[in-house]
Amino acid sequence: MKKSEREIINKELIEQIMANAQVCRLGLCKDNRPYIVPVNFGYDGARIYFHTAREGLKINYFAANNRVCFEVEQNVKIVPNADEACKWATYYSSVIGFGTVEEIVDPTGKIAALNQIMMHYSNKKWEFSGQAVAKTRLWGIVIEEMTGKQFQK
């Protein structure tokens, strides 16, 4: 990391950022063409879970290359400087990581993934109809590495 003073070494702080982030952005690549997409997500300490439509651009990218990058952030604040443009700052806490995406196809795994996503936003376990589970495509990113970075005053 270029600015090592901004690196987050504390694993608990990285976990806190993952727990508090509202959106996860996925970085994908197919045929040498990058694609970034925001998703709602759930996180269990080892995987990130999200859902997709039955078909679409993300799925085409996953089929071509299951290697992904992800990013989340919290506490983003622009800090202006009234006198000098180059003295503006952005405060933030972020996590960036890499892994492989895998589709979750068994009903029990799909229900667990859906609940992980819903727990992230509602702190509540939910019941899902068999029809909802059957029609929803769910995915898990097996996290291989992730790092944190922050700039706060």
C-alpha positions as a Markdown table, in Angstrom:
| # | Residue | x | y | z |
|---|---|---|---|---|
| 1 | Met | 0.0 | 0.0 | 0.0 |
| 2 | Lys | 1.4 | 3.3 | -1.1 |
| 3 | Lys | 0.3 | 5.3 | 2.0 |
| 4 | Ser | 1.0 | 2.7 | 4.8 |
| 5 | Glu | -0.2 | 5.1 | 7.5 |
| 6 | Arg | -3.7 | 4.7 | 6.1 |
| 7 | Glu | -3.6 | 0.9 | 6.0 |
| 8 | Ile | -6.0 | -0.8 | 8.4 |
| 9 | Ile | -4.2 | -3.7 | 10.1 |
| 10 | Asn | -6.8 | -4.3 | 12.8 |
| 11 | Lys | -9.0 | -7.2 | 11.6 |
| 12 | Glu | -11.9 | -6.1 | 13.9 |
| 13 | Leu | -12.0 | -2.7 | 12.2 |
| 14 | Ile | -12.1 | -4.4 | 8.8 |
| 15 | Glu | -15.0 | -6.5 | 10.0 |
| 16 | Gln | -16.7 | -3.4 | 11.3 |
| 17 | Ile | -16.5 | -1.7 | 7.9 |
| 18 | Met | -17.8 | -4.8 | 6.2 |
| 19 | Ala | -20.7 | -4.9 | 8.7 |
| 20 | Asn | -21.6 | -1.2 | 8.3 |
| 21 | Ala | -21.2 | -0.8 | 4.5 |
| 22 | Gln | -24.4 | -0.3 | 2.6 |
| 23 | Val | -23.2 | -1.3 | -0.9 |
| 24 | Cys | -20.6 | -3.7 | -2.3 |
| 25 | Arg | -19.1 | -2.9 | -5.7 |
| 26 | Leu | -17.9 | -5.8 | -7.8 |
| 27 | Gly | -15.1 | -5.4 | -10.3 |
| 28 | Leu | -15.4 | -7.9 | -13.1 |
| 29 | Cys | -13.6 | -8.5 | -16.4 |
| 30 | Lys | -14.5 | -10.3 | -19.6 |
| 31 | Asp | -12.7 | -10.2 | -22.9 |
| 32 | Asn | -10.4 | -7.5 | -21.6 |
| 33 | Arg | -13.3 | -5.2 | -20.8 |
| 34 | Pro | -13.8 | -4.2 | -17.1 |
| 35 | Tyr | -17.2 | -3.9 | -15.5 |
| 36 | Ile | -18.1 | -2.4 | -12.1 |
| 37 | Val | -21.5 | -3.0 | -10.5 |
| 38 | Pro | -23.0 | -2.2 | -7.1 |
| 39 | Val | -24.9 | -5.0 | -5.3 |
| 40 | Asn | -26.7 | -5.5 | -2.0 |
| 41 | Phe | -24.8 | -8.0 | 0.0 |
| 42 | Gly | -24.3 | -10.1 | 3.1 |
| 43 | Tyr | -21.0 | -11.1 | 4.7 |
| 44 | Asp | -20.2 | -14.0 | 7.1 |
| 45 | Gly | -16.5 | -13.5 | 7.6 |
| 46 | Ala | -15.4 | -15.7 | 4.8 |
| 47 | Arg | -17.8 | -15.0 | 1.9 |
| 48 | Ile | -19.8 | -12.2 | 0.4 |
| 49 | Tyr | -23.3 | -13.2 | -0.7 |
| 50 | Phe | -25.5 | -11.4 | -3.3 |
| 51 | His | -28.3 | -12.2 | -5.7 |
| 52 | Thr | -28.9 | -11.5 | -9.3 |
| 53 | Ala | -31.6 | -11.7 | -11.9 |
| 54 | Arg | -32.0 | -15.0 | -13.8 |
| 55 | Glu | -29.8 | -13.7 | -16.6 |
| 56 | Gly | -27.8 | -10.5 | -17.3 |
| 57 | Leu | -24.5 | -8.9 | -17.8 |
| 58 | Lys | -23.0 | -9.9 | -14.4 |
| 59 | Ile | -23.8 | -13.5 | -15.1 |
| 60 | Asn | -22.1 | -13.3 | -18.6 |
| 61 | Tyr | -19.0 | -11.9 | -16.9 |
| 62 | Phe | -19.0 | -14.6 | -14.2 |
| 63 | Ala | -19.2 | -17.3 | -16.9 |
| 64 | Ala | -16.2 | -15.8 | -18.7 |
| 65 | Asn | -14.1 | -15.1 | -15.6 |
| 66 | Asn | -15.1 | -16.0 | -12.0 |
| 67 | Arg | -12.2 | -13.9 | -10.5 |
| 68 | Val | -13.6 | -10.8 | -8.9 |
| 69 | Cys | -12.5 | -7.7 | -7.0 |
| 70 | Phe | -14.9 | -6.1 | -4.4 |
| 71 | Glu | -15.0 | -2.8 | -2.6 |
| 72 | Val | -17.1 | -1.4 | 0.3 |
| 73 | Glu | -16.8 | 1.8 | 2.2 |
| 74 | Gln | -18.3 | 3.8 | 5.1 |
| 75 | Asn | -18.0 | 7.2 | 6.7 |
| 76 | Val | -17.3 | 9.0 | 3.4 |
| 77 | Lys | -17.1 | 12.8 | 3.8 |
| 78 | Ile | -15.7 | 15.5 | 1.5 |
| 79 | Val | -13.8 | 18.1 | 3.4 |
| 80 | Pro | -13.5 | 21.3 | 1.5 |
| 81 | Asn | -10.9 | 24.0 | 1.9 |
| 82 | Ala | -12.1 | 27.5 | 1.2 |
| 83 | Asp | -8.7 | 28.8 | 0.1 |
| 84 | Glu | -6.9 | 26.1 | -1.8 |
| 85 | Ala | -8.3 | 23.5 | -4.2 |
| 86 | Cys | -5.5 | 21.0 | -3.6 |
| 87 | Lys | -6.1 | 21.0 | 0.1 |
| 88 | Trp | -9.6 | 19.4 | -0.1 |
| 89 | Ala | -9.7 | 16.0 | 1.4 |
| 90 | Thr | -12.0 | 12.9 | 1.5 |
| 91 | Tyr | -12.4 | 11.0 | 4.8 |
| 92 | Tyr | -13.3 | 7.4 | 4.4 |
| 93 | Ser | -12.9 | 3.8 | 5.6 |
| 94 | Ser | -12.8 | 1.2 | 2.9 |
| 95 | Val | -12.1 | -2.5 | 2.3 |
| 96 | Ile | -10.9 | -3.9 | -1.0 |
| 97 | Gly | -10.5 | -7.6 | -1.7 |
| 98 | Phe | -10.2 | -10.4 | -4.2 |
| 99 | Gly | -11.8 | -13.8 | -4.6 |
| 100 | Thr | -13.8 | -16.2 | -6.8 |
| 101 | Val | -17.5 | -16.1 | -7.4 |
| 102 | Glu | -19.5 | -19.3 | -7.2 |
| 103 | Glu | -23.2 | -19.8 | -7.8 |
| 104 | Ile | -25.1 | -21.3 | -4.9 |
| 105 | Val | -27.7 | -23.8 | -6.3 |
| 106 | Asp | -28.8 | -26.0 | -3.4 |
| 107 | Pro | -32.0 | -24.7 | -1.7 |
| 108 | Thr | -30.5 | -24.9 | 1.8 |
| 109 | Gly | -27.5 | -22.9 | 0.8 |
| 110 | Lys | -29.7 | -20.4 | -1.1 |
| 111 | Ile | -31.8 | -19.8 | 2.0 |
| 112 | Ala | -28.7 | -19.3 | 4.1 |
| 113 | Ala | -27.3 | -16.8 | 1.6 |
| 114 | Leu | -30.6 | -14.9 | 1.4 |
| 115 | Asn | -30.7 | -14.7 | 5.2 |
| 116 | Gln | -27.1 | -13.5 | 5.3 |
| 117 | Ile | -28.0 | -10.7 | 2.9 |
| 118 | Met | -31.2 | -9.8 | 4.9 |
| 119 | Met | -29.3 | -9.9 | 8.2 |
| 120 | His | -26.9 | -7.3 | 6.9 |
| 121 | Tyr | -29.7 | -4.8 | 6.4 |
| 122 | Ser | -32.4 | -5.8 | 8.9 |
| 123 | Asn | -30.6 | -7.8 | 11.7 |
| 124 | Lys | -33.5 | -10.3 | 11.4 |
| 125 | Lys | -33.8 | -13.9 | 10.1 |
| 126 | Trp | -36.5 | -14.3 | 7.5 |
| 127 | Glu | -38.6 | -17.1 | 6.1 |
| 128 | Phe | -38.6 | -17.5 | 2.3 |
| 129 | Ser | -41.1 | -19.3 | 0.1 |
| 130 | Gly | -40.0 | -22.2 | -2.0 |
| 131 | Gln | -41.0 | -20.2 | -5.1 |
| 132 | Ala | -38.8 | -17.2 | -4.1 |
| 133 | Val | -35.9 | -19.5 | -3.4 |
| 134 | Ala | -36.3 | -21.4 | -6.7 |
| 135 | Lys | -36.4 | -18.2 | -8.9 |
| 136 | Thr | -33.6 | -16.3 | -7.2 |
| 137 | Arg | -30.0 | -16.8 | -8.3 |
| 138 | Leu | -27.5 | -16.5 | -5.4 |
| 139 | Trp | -23.8 | -16.2 | -5.5 |
| 140 | Gly | -20.9 | -16.3 | -3.0 |
| 141 | Ile | -17.5 | -14.7 | -3.3 |
| 142 | Val | -14.9 | -16.9 | -1.6 |
| 143 | Ile | -12.6 | -14.2 | -0.2 |
| 144 | Glu | -8.9 | -14.9 | -0.9 |
| 145 | Glu | -7.6 | -11.6 | 0.4 |
| 146 | Met | -8.8 | -8.2 | 1.6 |
| 147 | Thr | -7.2 | -5.1 | 3.0 |
| 148 | Gly | -8.5 | -2.0 | 4.7 |
| 149 | Lys | -7.6 | 1.6 | 4.3 |
| 150 | Gln | -8.9 | 4.8 | 6.0 |
| 151 | Phe | -8.3 | 8.5 | 6.2 |
| 152 | Gln | -10.1 | 10.1 | 9.1 |
| 153 | Lys | -9.4 | 13.1 | 11.4 |
